[in-house]
Amino acid sequence: MRSTFVPSRLALAAHLGIASLIALALWFWLDWRLGLLAWSGLCWLGWYETRRVPPALRWSTLRSCWQDEREREVDIVAFRLAPLVIGLKIDGRVFWLWPDSADGETLWRLRRRLRQRSEH
């Protein structure tokens, strides 16, 4: 079964909310221009980060490893397996999976497989 992921709207909303709070604080305490500049920069950064999605993954039972869409073996390290988000390092690149990054069953299977691998 191949797991494919999509950009998360929840992650984008969280980034935009935090960017707005930081910009609002700068707006009131320092200067409105600085707040506007910070808001636009942080919103762009949040949009950019949430557009990055992991490659499509598949667990190979024959080789007992994760493979990408080109059947190449990929190194996956789960550094955060929380109920809300999953933090992954895939070949050295960091990705965050939110509840709307994939359907519930895909995330459940991924979380289960990652937990099994960490116990061995």
Beta strands, then each sheet from edge to edge (+ up, - down):
strand 1: 2-3
strand 2: 57-60
strand 3: 65-67
strand 4: 73-74
strand 5: 76-81
strand 6: 86-90
strand 7: 93-97
sheet 1: 1+ 2- 3+ 4-
sheet 2: 5+ 6- 7+
end
